[in-house]
Amino acid sequence: MAPDSALVQKCAGPVDIGDKELTQADLERLWISDRQRLLTCVRRHLALVGFYADRDAGLSGKAVQK
């Protein structure tokens, strides 16, 4: 059994800030985008870990406690 393809997608890296000076508003917007990308990546990886834990427990005949 393979994980859903959404769980194995490559995580988006940090946003490109370019080479120009940034305003406070730009910094805040980019920081928020970076945080959203990081949280999406963490949640995806936690779901993937859960998938493998459930799968492996099923294969060994043990129930996974949640």
PQR file of N, CA, C, O and H, with PARSE charges and radii, in Angstrom:
ATOM      1  N   MET A   1       0.841  -1.164   0.000 -0.4000 1.5000
ATOM      2  CA  MET A   1       0.000   0.000   0.000 -0.0000 2.0000
ATOM      3  C   MET A   1       0.897   1.241   0.000  0.5500 1.7000
ATOM      4  O   MET A   1       1.821   1.353   0.806 -0.5500 1.4000
ATOM      5  N   ALA A   2       0.615   2.154  -0.903 -0.4000 1.5000
ATOM      6  CA  ALA A   2       1.413   3.377  -1.029 -0.0000 2.0000
ATOM      7  C   ALA A   2       0.642   4.571  -0.462  0.5500 1.7000
ATOM      8  O   ALA A   2      -0.588   4.584  -0.494 -0.5500 1.4000
ATOM      9  H   ALA A   2      -0.135   2.063  -1.558  0.4000 1.0000
ATOM     10  N   PRO A   3       1.356   5.569   0.055 -0.5600 1.5000
ATOM     11  CA  PRO A   3       0.683   6.767   0.568  0.2800 2.0000
ATOM     12  C   PRO A   3       0.080   7.577  -0.573  0.5500 1.7000
ATOM     13  O   PRO A   3       0.496   7.464  -1.726 -0.5500 1.4000
ATOM     14  N   ASP A   4      -0.891   8.380  -0.231 -0.4000 1.5000
ATOM     15  CA  ASP A   4      -1.495   9.293  -1.198 -0.0000 2.0000
ATOM     16  C   ASP A   4      -0.397  10.187  -1.780  0.5500 1.7000
ATOM     17  O   ASP A   4       0.513  10.603  -1.063 -0.5500 1.4000
ATOM     18  H   ASP A   4      -1.229   8.471   0.705  0.4000 1.0000
ATOM     19  N   SER A   5      -0.484  10.471  -3.043 -0.4000 1.5000
ATOM     20  CA  SER A   5       0.564  11.268  -3.702 -0.0000 2.0000
ATOM     21  C   SER A   5       0.711  12.658  -3.084  0.5500 1.7000
ATOM     22  O   SER A   5       1.789  13.248  -3.151 -0.5500 1.4000
ATOM     23  H   SER A   5      -1.223  10.132  -3.625  0.4000 1.0000
ATOM     24  N   ALA A   6      -0.350  13.187  -2.488 -0.4000 1.5000
ATOM     25  CA  ALA A   6      -0.263  14.505  -1.858 -0.0000 2.0000
ATOM     26  C   ALA A   6       0.680  14.482  -0.659  0.5500 1.7000
ATOM     27  O   ALA A   6       1.258  15.511  -0.307 -0.5500 1.4000
ATOM     28  H   ALA A   6      -1.226  12.707  -2.434  0.4000 1.0000
ATOM     29  N   LEU A   7       0.841  13.307  -0.023 -0.4000 1.5000
ATOM     30  CA  LEU A   7       1.697  13.211   1.156 -0.0000 2.0000
ATOM     31  C   LEU A   7       3.175  13.144   0.819  0.5500 1.7000
ATOM     32  O   LEU A   7       4.013  13.360   1.695 -0.5500 1.4000
ATOM     33  H   LEU A   7       0.372  12.472  -0.309  0.4000 1.0000
ATOM     34  N   VAL A   8       3.512  12.852  -0.416 -0.4000 1.5000
ATOM     35  CA  VAL A   8       4.924  12.720  -0.781 -0.0000 2.0000
ATOM     36  C   VAL A   8       5.403  13.831  -1.713  0.5500 1.7000
ATOM     37  O   VAL A   8       6.485  13.747  -2.294 -0.5500 1.4000
ATOM     38  H   VAL A   8       2.832  12.677  -1.127  0.4000 1.0000
ATOM     39  N   GLN A   9       4.589  14.865  -1.846 -0.4000 1.5000
ATOM     40  CA  GLN A   9       5.012  16.005  -2.660 -0.0000 2.0000
ATOM     41  C   GLN A   9       6.174  16.727  -1.988  0.5500 1.7000
ATOM     42  O   GLN A   9       6.262  16.784  -0.762 -0.5500 1.4000
ATOM     43  H   GLN A   9       3.710  14.934  -1.374  0.4000 1.0000
ATOM     44  N   LYS A  10       7.044  17.268  -2.795 -0.4000 1.5000
ATOM     45  CA  LYS A  10       8.165  18.058  -2.275 -0.0000 2.0000
ATOM     46  C   LYS A  10       7.614  19.338  -1.645  0.5500 1.7000
ATOM     47  O   LYS A  10       6.712  19.972  -2.192 -0.5500 1.4000
ATOM     48  H   LYS A  10       6.973  17.222  -3.791  0.4000 1.0000
ATOM     49  N   CYS A  11       8.161  19.703  -0.506 -0.4000 1.5000
ATOM     50  CA  CYS A  11       7.728  20.928   0.169 -0.0000 2.0000
ATOM     51  C   CYS A  11       8.246  22.160  -0.583  0.5500 1.7000
ATOM     52  O   CYS A  11       9.332  22.158  -1.162 -0.5500 1.4000
ATOM     53  H   CYS A  11       8.894  19.188  -0.062  0.4000 1.0000
ATOM     54  N   ALA A  12       7.431  23.195  -0.546 -0.4000 1.5000
ATOM     55  CA  ALA A  12       7.850  24.464  -1.142 -0.0000 2.0000
ATOM     56  C   ALA A  12       8.924  25.078  -0.255  0.5500 1.7000
ATOM     57  O   ALA A  12       8.814  25.054   0.971 -0.5500 1.4000
ATOM     58  H   ALA A  12       6.549  23.197  -0.076  0.4000 1.0000
ATOM     59  N   GLY A  13       9.938  25.617  -0.863 -0.4000 1.5000
ATOM     60  CA  GLY A  13      11.004  26.271  -0.101 -0.0000 2.0000
ATOM     61  C   GLY A  13      10.591  27.664   0.327  0.5500 1.7000
ATOM     62  O   GLY A  13       9.448  28.071   0.117 -0.5500 1.4000
ATOM     63  H   GLY A  13      10.028  25.636  -1.858  0.4000 1.0000
ATOM     64  N   PRO A  14      11.509  28.389   0.923 -0.5600 1.5000
ATOM     65  CA  PRO A  14      11.196  29.757   1.343  0.2800 2.0000
ATOM     66  C   PRO A  14      10.922  30.644   0.127  0.5500 1.7000
ATOM     67  O   PRO A  14      11.379  30.370  -0.983 -0.5500 1.4000
ATOM     68  N   VAL A  15      10.174  31.701   0.367 -0.4000 1.5000
ATOM     69  CA  VAL A  15       9.874  32.620  -0.726 -0.0000 2.0000
ATOM     70  C   VAL A  15      11.145  33.352  -1.137  0.5500 1.7000
ATOM     71  O   VAL A  15      12.043  33.574  -0.326 -0.5500 1.4000
ATOM     72  H   VAL A  15       9.803  31.924   1.268  0.4000 1.0000
ATOM     73  N   ASP A  16      11.201  33.720  -2.408 -0.4000 1.5000
ATOM     74  CA  ASP A  16      12.342  34.470  -2.932 -0.0000 2.0000
ATOM     75  C   ASP A  16      12.144  35.938  -2.602  0.5500 1.7000
ATOM     76  O   ASP A  16      11.177  36.554  -3.050 -0.5500 1.4000
ATOM     77  H   ASP A  16      10.471  33.539  -3.067  0.4000 1.0000
ATOM     78  N   ILE A  17      13.050  36.500  -1.824 -0.4000 1.5000
ATOM     79  CA  ILE A  17      12.895  37.903  -1.441 -0.0000 2.0000
ATOM     80  C   ILE A  17      13.529  38.858  -2.445  0.5500 1.7000
ATOM     81  O   ILE A  17      13.431  40.075  -2.293 -0.5500 1.4000
ATOM     82  H   ILE A  17      13.836  36.000  -1.460  0.4000 1.0000
ATOM     83  N   GLY A  18      14.168  38.322  -3.455 -0.4000 1.5000
ATOM     84  CA  GLY A  18      14.769  39.176  -4.475 -0.0000 2.0000
ATOM     85  C   GLY A  18      15.999  39.912  -3.954  0.5500 1.7000
ATOM     86  O   GLY A  18      16.590  39.531  -2.944 -0.5500 1.4000
ATOM     87  H   GLY A  18      14.248  37.333  -3.579  0.4000 1.0000
ATOM     88  N   ASP A  19      16.367  40.965  -4.659 -0.4000 1.5000
ATOM     89  CA  ASP A  19      17.578  41.691  -4.267 -0.0000 2.0000
ATOM     90  C   ASP A  19      17.325  43.174  -4.025  0.5500 1.7000
ATOM     91  O   ASP A  19      18.268  43.962  -3.947 -0.5500 1.4000
ATOM     92  H   ASP A  19      15.887  41.275  -5.480  0.4000 1.0000
ATOM     93  N   LYS A  20      16.062  43.553  -3.908 -0.4000 1.5000
ATOM     94  CA  LYS A  20      15.752  44.958  -3.636 -0.0000 2.0000
ATOM     95  C   LYS A  20      15.433  45.140  -2.154  0.5500 1.7000
ATOM     96  O   LYS A  20      15.157  44.174  -1.441 -0.5500 1.4000
ATOM     97  H   LYS A  20      15.297  42.912  -3.972  0.4000 1.0000
ATOM     98  N   GLU A  21      15.476  46.380  -1.708 -0.4000 1.5000
ATOM     99  CA  GLU A  21      15.114  46.657  -0.321 -0.0000 2.0000
ATOM    100  C   GLU A  21      13.641  46.367  -0.135  0.5500 1.7000
ATOM    101  O   GLU A  21      12.826  46.601  -1.027 -0.5500 1.4000
ATOM    102  H   GLU A  21      15.700  47.164  -2.286  0.4000 1.0000
ATOM    103  N   LEU A  22      13.310  45.851   1.047 -0.4000 1.5000
ATOM    104  CA  LEU A  22      11.933  45.487   1.338 -0.0000 2.0000
ATOM    105  C   LEU A  22      11.351  46.422   2.389  0.5500 1.7000
ATOM    106  O   LEU A  22      12.037  46.854   3.314 -0.5500 1.4000
ATOM    107  H   LEU A  22      13.972  45.662   1.772  0.4000 1.0000
ATOM    108  N   THR A  23      10.089  46.715   2.223 -0.4000 1.5000
ATOM    109  CA  THR A  23       9.391  47.510   3.227 -0.0000 2.0000
ATOM    110  C   THR A  23       8.981  46.596   4.378  0.5500 1.7000
ATOM    111  O   THR A  23       9.050  45.372   4.263 -0.5500 1.4000
ATOM    112  H   THR A  23       9.531  46.364   1.471  0.4000 1.0000
ATOM    113  N   GLN A  24       8.566  47.180   5.455 -0.4000 1.5000
ATOM    114  CA  GLN A  24       8.074  46.405   6.589 -0.0000 2.0000
ATOM    115  C   GLN A  24       6.883  45.548   6.156  0.5500 1.7000
ATOM    116  O   GLN A  24       6.772  44.388   6.552 -0.5500 1.4000
ATOM    117  H   GLN A  24       8.510  48.174   5.548  0.4000 1.0000
ATOM    118  N   ALA A  25       6.002  46.120   5.350 -0.4000 1.5000
ATOM    119  CA  ALA A  25       4.829  45.377   4.868 -0.0000 2.0000
ATOM    120  C   ALA A  25       5.259  44.186   4.010  0.5500 1.7000
ATOM    121  O   ALA A  25       4.689  43.100   4.119 -0.5500 1.4000
ATOM    122  H   ALA A  25       6.092  47.062   5.029  0.4000 1.0000
ATOM    123  N   ASP A  26       6.263  44.391   3.158 -0.4000 1.5000
ATOM    124  CA  ASP A  26       6.777  43.289   2.328 -0.0000 2.0000
ATOM    125  C   ASP A  26       7.346  42.178   3.214  0.5500 1.7000
ATOM    126  O   ASP A  26       7.076  40.997   2.993 -0.5500 1.4000
ATOM    127  H   ASP A  26       6.727  45.273   3.069  0.4000 1.0000
ATOM    128  N   LEU A  27       8.131  42.567   4.211 -0.4000 1.5000
ATOM    129  CA  LEU A  27       8.730  41.578   5.114 -0.0000 2.0000
ATOM    130  C   LEU A  27       7.658  40.769   5.834  0.5500 1.7000
ATOM    131  O   LEU A  27       7.767  39.548   5.950 -0.5500 1.4000
ATOM    132  H   LEU A  27       8.351  43.526   4.391  0.4000 1.0000
ATOM    133  N   GLU A  28       6.631  41.449   6.314 -0.4000 1.5000
ATOM    134  CA  GLU A  28       5.556  40.761   7.020 -0.0000 2.0000
ATOM    135  C   GLU A  28       4.808  39.804   6.092  0.5500 1.7000
ATOM    136  O   GLU A  28       4.497  38.677   6.479 -0.5500 1.4000
ATOM    137  H   GLU A  28       6.543  42.440   6.219  0.4000 1.0000
ATOM    138  N   ARG A  29       4.525  40.248   4.881 -0.4000 1.5000
ATOM    139  CA  ARG A  29       3.817  39.404   3.912 -0.0000 2.0000
ATOM    140  C   ARG A  29       4.650  38.173   3.562  0.5500 1.7000
ATOM    141  O   ARG A  29       4.127  37.060   3.506 -0.5500 1.4000
ATOM    142  H   ARG A  29       4.778  41.163   4.567  0.4000 1.0000
ATOM    143  N   LEU A  30       5.946  38.376   3.326 -0.4000 1.5000
ATOM    144  CA  LEU A  30       6.818  37.256   2.987 -0.0000 2.0000
ATOM    145  C   LEU A  30       6.992  36.304   4.169  0.5500 1.7000
ATOM    146  O   LEU A  30       7.049  35.088   3.987 -0.5500 1.4000
ATOM    147  H   LEU A  30       6.370  39.280   3.371  0.4000 1.0000
ATOM    148  N   TRP A  31       7.077  36.857   5.382 -0.4000 1.5000
ATOM    149  CA  TRP A  31       7.206  36.022   6.578 -0.0000 2.0000
ATOM    150  C   TRP A  31       5.965  35.153   6.736  0.5500 1.7000
ATOM    151  O   TRP A  31       6.068  33.965   7.043 -0.5500 1.4000
ATOM    152  H   TRP A  31       7.031  37.845   5.531  0.4000 1.0000
ATOM    153  N   ILE A  32       4.799  35.743   6.528 -0.4000 1.5000
ATOM    154  CA  ILE A  32       3.553  34.973   6.622 -0.0000 2.0000
ATOM    155  C   ILE A  32       3.538  33.856   5.577  0.5500 1.7000
ATOM    156  O   ILE A  32       3.135  32.734   5.881 -0.5500 1.4000
ATOM    157  H   ILE A  32       4.715  36.708   6.279  0.4000 1.0000
ATOM    158  N   SER A  33       3.966  34.147   4.373 -0.4000 1.5000
ATOM    159  CA  SER A  33       4.017  33.121   3.320 -0.0000 2.0000
ATOM    160  C   SER A  33       4.976  31.992   3.705  0.5500 1.7000
ATOM    161  O   SER A  33       4.668  30.818   3.502 -0.5500 1.4000
ATOM    162  H   SER A  33       4.294  35.059   4.126  0.4000 1.0000
ATOM    163  N   ASP A  34       6.133  32.345   4.257 -0.4000 1.5000
ATOM    164  CA  ASP A  34       7.088  31.324   4.694 -0.0000 2.0000
ATOM    165  C   ASP A  34       6.498  30.455   5.793  0.5500 1.7000
ATOM    166  O   ASP A  34       6.650  29.234   5.766 -0.5500 1.4000
ATOM    167  H   ASP A  34       6.384  33.299   4.422  0.4000 1.0000
ATOM    168  N   ARG A  35       5.826  31.072   6.759 -0.4000 1.5000
ATOM    169  CA  ARG A  35       5.206  30.314   7.853 -0.0000 2.0000
ATOM    170  C   ARG A  35       4.133  29.373   7.319  0.5500 1.7000
ATOM    171  O   ARG A  35       4.029  28.231   7.767 -0.5500 1.4000
ATOM    172  H   ARG A  35       5.702  32.064   6.781  0.4000 1.0000
ATOM    173  N   GLN A  36       3.336  29.845   6.366 -0.4000 1.5000
ATOM    174  CA  GLN A  36       2.299  28.984   5.791 -0.0000 2.0000
ATOM    175  C   GLN A  36       2.923  27.789   5.079  0.5500 1.7000
ATOM    176  O   GLN A  36       2.443  26.663   5.212 -0.5500 1.4000
ATOM    177  H   GLN A  36       3.421  30.772   6.002  0.4000 1.0000
ATOM    178  N   ARG A  37       3.981  28.031   4.331 -0.4000 1.5000
ATOM    179  CA  ARG A  37       4.673  26.933   3.640 -0.0000 2.0000
ATOM    180  C   ARG A  37       5.256  25.935   4.632  0.5500 1.7000
ATOM    181  O   ARG A  37       5.159  24.724   4.431 -0.5500 1.4000
ATOM    182  H   ARG A  37       4.371  28.946   4.223  0.4000 1.0000
ATOM    183  N   LEU A  38       5.861  26.445   5.705 -0.4000 1.5000
ATOM    184  CA  LEU A  38       6.446  25.571   6.714 -0.0000 2.0000
ATOM    185  C   LEU A  38       5.371  24.721   7.387  0.5500 1.7000
ATOM    186  O   LEU A  38       5.549  23.514   7.550 -0.5500 1.4000
ATOM    187  H   LEU A  38       5.940  27.429   5.868  0.4000 1.0000
ATOM    188  N   LEU A  39       4.266  25.335   7.776 -0.4000 1.5000
ATOM    189  CA  LEU A  39       3.197  24.583   8.426 -0.0000 2.0000
ATOM    190  C   LEU A  39       2.592  23.538   7.495  0.5500 1.7000
ATOM    191  O   LEU A  39       2.279  22.429   7.930 -0.5500 1.4000
ATOM    192  H   LEU A  39       4.121  26.315   7.644  0.4000 1.0000
ATOM    193  N   THR A  40       2.427  23.875   6.240 -0.4000 1.5000
ATOM    194  CA  THR A  40       1.912  22.913   5.264 -0.0000 2.0000
ATOM    195  C   THR A  40       2.848  21.723   5.162  0.5500 1.7000
ATOM    196  O   THR A  40       2.402  20.576   5.120 -0.5500 1.4000
ATOM    197  H   THR A  40       2.681  24.775   5.887  0.4000 1.0000
ATOM    198  N   CYS A  41       4.142  21.992   5.123 -0.4000 1.5000
ATOM    199  CA  CYS A  41       5.138  20.929   5.015 -0.0000 2.0000
ATOM    200  C   CYS A  41       5.130  20.043   6.263  0.5500 1.7000
ATOM    201  O   CYS A  41       5.147  18.816   6.158 -0.5500 1.4000
ATOM    202  H   CYS A  41       4.505  22.924   5.157  0.4000 1.0000
ATOM    203  N   VAL A  42       5.104  20.663   7.433 -0.4000 1.5000
ATOM    204  CA  VAL A  42       5.102  19.897   8.683 -0.0000 2.0000
ATOM    205  C   VAL A  42       3.865  19.015   8.762  0.5500 1.7000
ATOM    206  O   VAL A  42       3.962  17.837   9.106 -0.5500 1.4000
ATOM    207  H   VAL A  42       5.090  21.660   7.519  0.4000 1.0000
ATOM    208  N   ARG A  43       2.710  19.574   8.447 -0.4000 1.5000
ATOM    209  CA  ARG A  43       1.466  18.795   8.510 -0.0000 2.0000
ATOM    210  C   ARG A  43       1.510  17.621   7.530  0.5500 1.7000
ATOM    211  O   ARG A  43       1.062  16.520   7.851 -0.5500 1.4000
ATOM    212  H   ARG A  43       2.632  20.531   8.167  0.4000 1.0000
ATOM    213  N   ARG A  44       2.041  17.858   6.358 -0.4000 1.5000
ATOM    214  CA  ARG A  44       2.136  16.793   5.361 -0.0000 2.0000
ATOM    215  C   ARG A  44       3.050  15.679   5.856  0.5500 1.7000
ATOM    216  O   ARG A  44       2.728  14.498   5.723 -0.5500 1.4000
ATOM    217  H   ARG A  44       2.405  18.753   6.097  0.4000 1.0000
ATOM    218  N   HIS A  45       4.172  16.050   6.416 -0.4000 1.5000
ATOM    219  CA  HIS A  45       5.111  15.035   6.898 -0.0000 2.0000
ATOM    220  C   HIS A  45       4.565  14.267   8.100  0.5500 1.7000
ATOM    221  O   HIS A  45       4.787  13.062   8.222 -0.5500 1.4000
ATOM    222  H   HIS A  45       4.434  17.009   6.523  0.4000 1.0000
ATOM    223  N   LEU A  46       3.855  14.960   8.984 -0.4000 1.5000
ATOM    224  CA  LEU A  46       3.225  14.266  10.106 -0.0000 2.0000
ATOM    225  C   LEU A  46       2.165  13.288   9.611  0.5500 1.7000
ATOM    226  O   LEU A  46       2.034  12.188  10.149 -0.5500 1.4000
ATOM    227  H   LEU A  46       3.675  15.939   8.885  0.4000 1.0000
ATOM    228  N   ALA A  47       1.413  13.682   8.594 -0.4000 1.5000
ATOM    229  CA  ALA A  47       0.413  12.779   8.020 -0.0000 2.0000
ATOM    230  C   ALA A  47       1.088  11.578   7.374  0.5500 1.7000
ATOM    231  O   ALA A  47       0.573  10.463   7.458 -0.5500 1.4000
ATOM    232  H   ALA A  47       1.519  14.575   8.157  0.4000 1.0000
ATOM    233  N   LEU A  48       2.224  11.788   6.736 -0.4000 1.5000
ATOM    234  CA  LEU A  48       2.952  10.685   6.115 -0.0000 2.0000
ATOM    235  C   LEU A  48       3.499   9.723   7.177  0.5500 1.7000
ATOM    236  O   LEU A  48       3.436   8.505   7.013 -0.5500 1.4000
ATOM    237  H   LEU A  48       2.642  12.694   6.669  0.4000 1.0000
ATOM    238  N   VAL A  49       4.028  10.277   8.253 -0.4000 1.5000
ATOM    239  CA  VAL A  49       4.491   9.430   9.357 -0.0000 2.0000
ATOM    240  C   VAL A  49       3.331   8.613   9.908  0.5500 1.7000
ATOM    241  O   VAL A  49       3.479   7.422  10.179 -0.5500 1.4000
ATOM    242  H   VAL A  49       4.079  11.267   8.387  0.4000 1.0000
ATOM    243  N   GLY A  50       2.173   9.256  10.076 -0.4000 1.5000
ATOM    244  CA  GLY A  50       0.994   8.545  10.551 -0.0000 2.0000
ATOM    245  C   GLY A  50       0.557   7.451   9.601  0.5500 1.7000
ATOM    246  O   GLY A  50       0.155   6.372  10.036 -0.5500 1.4000
ATOM    247  H   GLY A  50       2.053  10.224   9.856  0.4000 1.0000
ATOM    248  N   PHE A  51       0.631   7.717   8.313 -0.4000 1.5000
ATOM    249  CA  PHE A  51       0.269   6.710   7.313 -0.0000 2.0000
ATOM    250  C   PHE A  51       1.141   5.470   7.479  0.5500 1.7000
ATOM    251  O   PHE A  51       0.631   4.351   7.524 -0.5500 1.4000
ATOM    252  H   PHE A  51       0.958   8.593   7.959  0.4000 1.0000
ATOM    253  N   TYR A  52       2.453   5.668   7.570 -0.4000 1.5000
ATOM    254  CA  TYR A  52       3.356   4.526   7.687 -0.0000 2.0000
ATOM    255  C   TYR A  52       3.189   3.804   9.024  0.5500 1.7000
ATOM    256  O   TYR A  52       3.303   2.580   9.084 -0.5500 1.4000
ATOM    257  H   TYR A  52       2.867   6.578   7.533  0.4000 1.0000
ATOM    258  N   ALA A  53       2.921   4.550  10.090 -0.4000 1.5000
ATOM    259  CA  ALA A  53       2.689   3.908  11.387 -0.0000 2.0000
ATOM    260  C   ALA A  53       1.443   3.025  11.328  0.5500 1.7000
ATOM    261  O   ALA A  53       1.457   1.888  11.800 -0.5500 1.4000
ATOM    262  H   ALA A  53       2.828   5.545  10.041  0.4000 1.0000
ATOM    263  N   ASP A  54       0.372   3.555  10.746 -0.4000 1.5000
ATOM    264  CA  ASP A  54      -0.866   2.770  10.602 -0.0000 2.0000
ATOM    265  C   ASP A  54      -0.641   1.552   9.714  0.5500 1.7000
ATOM    266  O   ASP A  54      -1.074   0.445  10.037 -0.5500 1.4000
ATOM    267  H   ASP A  54       0.362   4.478  10.362  0.4000 1.0000
ATOM    268  N   ARG A  55       0.034   1.767   8.604 -0.4000 1.5000
ATOM    269  CA  ARG A  55       0.278   0.670   7.668 -0.0000 2.0000
ATOM    270  C   ARG A  55       1.130  -0.423   8.312  0.5500 1.7000
ATOM    271  O   ARG A  55       0.808  -1.608   8.222 -0.5500 1.4000
ATOM    272  H   ARG A  55       0.386   2.666   8.342  0.4000 1.0000
ATOM    273  N   ASP A  56       2.209  -0.016   8.957 -0.4000 1.5000
ATOM    274  CA  ASP A  56       3.106  -0.992   9.569 -0.0000 2.0000
ATOM    275  C   ASP A  56       2.429  -1.731  10.716  0.5500 1.7000
ATOM    276  O   ASP A  56       2.639  -2.930  10.900 -0.5500 1.4000
ATOM    277  H   ASP A  56       2.470   0.947   9.030  0.4000 1.0000
ATOM    278  N   ALA A  57       1.614  -1.012  11.487 -0.4000 1.5000
ATOM    279  CA  ALA A  57       0.887  -1.669  12.569 -0.0000 2.0000
ATOM    280  C   ALA A  57      -0.110  -2.676  12.005  0.5500 1.7000
ATOM    281  O   ALA A  57      -0.273  -3.770  12.545 -0.5500 1.4000
ATOM    282  H   ALA A  57       1.444  -0.038  11.338  0.4000 1.0000
ATOM    283  N   GLY A  58      -0.767  -2.302  10.928 -0.4000 1.5000
ATOM    284  CA  GLY A  58      -1.699  -3.233  10.288 -0.0000 2.0000
ATOM    285  C   GLY A  58      -1.016  -4.460   9.759  0.5500 1.7000
ATOM    286  O   GLY A  58      -1.547  -5.566   9.858 -0.5500 1.4000
ATOM    287  H   GLY A  58      -0.634  -1.413  10.490  0.4000 1.0000
ATOM    288  N   LEU A  59       0.169  -4.276   9.191 -0.4000 1.5000
ATOM    289  CA  LEU A  59       0.903  -5.412   8.656 -0.0000 2.0000
ATOM    290  C   LEU A  59       1.400  -6.353   9.750  0.5500 1.7000
ATOM    291  O   LEU A  59       1.536  -7.558   9.541 -0.5500 1.4000
ATOM    292  H   LEU A  59       0.601  -3.378   9.111  0.4000 1.0000
ATOM    293  N   SER A  60       1.668  -5.773  10.923 -0.4000 1.5000
ATOM    294  CA  SER A  60       2.162  -6.615  12.018 -0.0000 2.0000
ATOM    295  C   SER A  60       1.032  -7.106  12.922  0.5500 1.7000
ATOM    296  O   SER A  60       1.270  -7.833  13.887 -0.5500 1.4000
ATOM    297  H   SER A  60       1.558  -4.794  11.092  0.4000 1.0000
ATOM    298  N   GLY A  61      -0.204  -6.701  12.602 -0.4000 1.5000
ATOM    299  CA  GLY A  61      -1.360  -7.148  13.374 -0.0000 2.0000
ATOM    300  C   GLY A  61      -1.574  -6.384  14.665  0.5500 1.7000
ATOM    301  O   GLY A  61      -2.325  -6.836  15.530 -0.5500 1.4000
ATOM    302  H   GLY A  61      -0.398  -6.110  11.818  0.4000 1.0000
ATOM    303  N   LYS A  62      -0.932  -5.238  14.815 -0.4000 1.5000
ATOM    304  CA  LYS A  62      -1.090  -4.417  16.022 -0.0000 2.0000
ATOM    305  C   LYS A  62      -1.914  -3.188  15.708  0.5500 1.7000
ATOM    306  O   LYS A  62      -1.812  -2.619  14.621 -0.5500 1.4000
ATOM    307  H   LYS A  62      -0.322  -4.870  14.112  0.4000 1.0000
ATOM    308  N   ALA A  63      -2.727  -2.782  16.663 -0.4000 1.5000
ATOM    309  CA  ALA A  63      -3.521  -1.576  16.494 -0.0000 2.0000
ATOM    310  C   ALA A  63      -2.678  -0.358  16.892  0.5500 1.7000
ATOM    311  O   ALA A  63      -1.903  -0.410  17.847 -0.5500 1.4000
ATOM    312  H   ALA A  63      -2.809  -3.244  17.546  0.4000 1.0000
ATOM    313  N   VAL A  64      -2.845   0.734  16.146 -0.4000 1.5000
ATOM    314  CA  VAL A  64      -2.131   1.962  16.461 -0.0000 2.0000
ATOM    315  C   VAL A  64      -2.993   2.766  17.422  0.5500 1.7000
ATOM    316  O   VAL A  64      -4.182   2.971  17.178 -0.5500 1.4000
ATOM    317  H   VAL A  64      -3.475   0.776  15.370  0.4000 1.0000
ATOM    318  N   GLN A  65      -2.391   3.220  18.513 -0.4000 1.5000
ATOM    319  CA  GLN A  65      -3.114   4.059  19.465 -0.0000 2.0000
ATOM    320  C   GLN A  65      -2.978   5.507  19.068  0.5500 1.7000
ATOM    321  O   GLN A  65      -1.880   6.005  18.821 -0.5500 1.4000
ATOM    322  H   GLN A  65      -1.425   3.054  18.711  0.4000 1.0000
ATOM    323  N   LYS A  66      -4.117   6.178  19.011 -0.4000 1.5000
ATOM    324  CA  LYS A  66      -4.106   7.591  18.606 -0.0000 2.0000
ATOM    325  C   LYS A  66      -4.586   8.470  19.724  0.5500 1.7000
ATOM    326  O   LYS A  66      -4.645   9.690  19.568 -0.5500 1.4000
ATOM    327  H   LYS A  66      -5.009   5.774  19.212  0.4000 1.0000
TER
END
